[in-house]
Amino acid sequence: MPLVRISMNEGRSADVRRAMSEAVHQAMVETINVPADDRFQIIDERPSGGLVYDAGYLGIKRTDGVVIIQITLNAGRTVELKKAFYARAVALLKERANVRPEDVVINLVEVTKENWSFGNGAMSYPPKD
């Protein structure tokens, strides 16, 4: 059910973007109970100036290699699961796509299940009365 947006400055190769996609998906499957076949992603490259970020917010030294990941997903995961996801995603991004951990910004947007339609103009998870 997650919808993943991965935004970065332009210039990374298709192989690196694919590795980033795989890393984020694997981290979700391993840590926050996302089914392996539940994969919907938008990978966005921005021209110079298209990503605005603070290079030193919270004492973390970011570079133009910054990657902003926003994931819309169903509400209900524990703080512990979220922490595990953040750590695993950063580790896999570093390992597979050479992304500096300091350059990874992750935002989770939690919604209720009735906010999804996966096709045919129908509510995919209608509330049970």
C-alpha positions as CSV (number, residue, x, y, z in Angstrom):
1,M,0.0,0.0,0.0
2,P,2.9,2.4,0.2
3,L,3.4,5.1,-2.4
4,V,7.1,6.0,-2.5
5,R,8.5,9.2,-3.9
6,I,12.3,9.3,-4.2
7,S,13.5,12.8,-5.2
8,M,17.1,13.8,-5.9
9,N,19.2,16.2,-7.9
10,E,19.7,15.2,-11.5
11,G,22.8,13.3,-12.6
12,R,22.6,9.8,-11.2
13,S,22.7,6.9,-13.6
14,A,19.7,4.7,-14.3
15,D,21.5,1.8,-12.5
16,V,21.9,3.9,-9.4
17,R,18.3,5.1,-9.4
18,R,17.2,1.4,-9.8
19,A,19.4,0.4,-6.9
20,M,17.9,3.2,-4.8
21,S,14.4,2.0,-5.7
22,E,15.3,-1.6,-4.8
23,A,17.0,-0.6,-1.5
24,V,13.9,1.4,-0.3
25,H,11.5,-1.4,-1.2
26,Q,13.6,-4.1,0.4
27,A,13.9,-2.1,3.6
28,M,10.1,-1.7,3.7
29,V,9.5,-5.4,3.1
30,E,12.1,-6.4,5.8
31,T,11.1,-4.0,8.5
32,I,7.5,-2.6,8.2
33,N,5.7,-5.6,6.8
34,V,5.1,-4.4,3.2
35,P,4.2,-7.3,0.9
36,A,7.0,-7.9,-1.7
37,D,4.6,-7.4,-4.6
38,D,3.2,-4.1,-3.2
39,R,5.4,-1.7,-5.2
40,F,4.4,1.8,-6.3
41,Q,7.2,4.3,-6.7
42,I,7.9,7.7,-8.3
43,I,11.5,8.5,-8.9
44,D,12.1,12.2,-9.5
45,E,15.2,14.0,-10.6
46,R,15.3,17.7,-10.2
47,P,17.4,20.3,-12.0
48,S,19.8,22.4,-10.0
49,G,17.8,24.4,-7.5
50,G,14.8,22.1,-7.7
51,L,15.4,20.6,-4.3
52,V,15.5,23.1,-1.4
53,Y,17.1,21.8,1.8
54,D,19.1,23.0,4.7
55,A,22.7,21.7,4.5
56,G,23.1,21.7,8.2
57,Y,19.7,21.2,9.8
58,L,19.9,19.4,13.2
59,G,23.7,19.3,12.9
60,I,23.7,16.9,9.9
61,K,26.0,18.0,7.0
62,R,24.1,17.4,3.8
63,T,25.5,17.7,0.3
64,D,23.9,18.1,-3.2
65,G,23.7,14.3,-3.1
66,V,20.7,14.7,-0.8
67,V,17.9,12.2,-1.4
68,I,14.4,13.0,-0.1
69,I,12.1,10.0,0.3
70,Q,8.5,10.5,1.1
71,I,6.3,7.4,1.7
72,T,2.5,7.5,2.0
73,L,1.4,4.4,3.9
74,N,-1.3,3.0,6.1
75,A,-1.2,4.2,9.7
76,G,-0.5,1.9,12.5
77,R,3.2,1.0,12.6
78,T,5.0,1.3,15.9
79,V,7.9,3.7,16.6
80,E,10.2,0.7,16.8
81,L,9.3,-0.5,13.3
82,K,9.8,3.0,11.9
83,K,13.2,3.3,13.5
84,A,14.2,-0.1,12.1
85,F,13.0,1.0,8.6
86,Y,15.0,4.3,8.7
87,A,18.1,2.4,9.7
88,R,17.7,-0.4,7.2
89,A,16.9,2.0,4.3
90,V,19.9,4.1,4.9
91,A,22.2,1.1,5.2
92,L,20.9,-0.4,1.9
93,L,21.1,3.0,0.1
94,K,24.7,3.4,1.2
95,E,25.6,-0.2,0.3
96,R,23.9,-0.4,-3.1
97,A,23.8,3.2,-4.4
98,N,26.7,4.9,-2.5
99,V,24.3,7.4,-0.9
100,R,25.8,9.1,2.2
101,P,23.6,8.4,5.3
102,E,23.8,12.1,6.0
103,D,22.1,12.8,2.7
104,V,19.0,10.7,3.3
105,V,15.8,12.5,4.4
106,I,12.8,10.2,5.0
107,N,9.2,11.3,5.7
108,L,6.4,8.9,6.4
109,V,2.9,10.2,5.7
110,E,0.3,7.9,7.4
111,V,-3.2,7.6,6.1
112,T,-6.2,5.4,6.7
113,K,-6.9,2.5,4.4
114,E,-10.0,4.1,2.7
115,N,-7.7,6.7,1.1
116,W,-6.5,4.3,-1.5
117,S,-7.8,3.4,-5.0
118,F,-5.6,1.0,-6.9
119,G,-7.7,1.1,-10.1
120,N,-11.1,0.9,-11.6
121,G,-12.3,4.0,-9.7
122,A,-13.0,1.9,-6.6
123,M,-12.0,2.2,-3.0
124,S,-9.5,-0.6,-2.6
125,Y,-10.0,-1.1,1.2
126,P,-13.6,0.0,2.1
127,P,-14.4,0.3,5.8
128,K,-16.0,-2.7,7.3
129,D,-19.4,-1.8,8.9
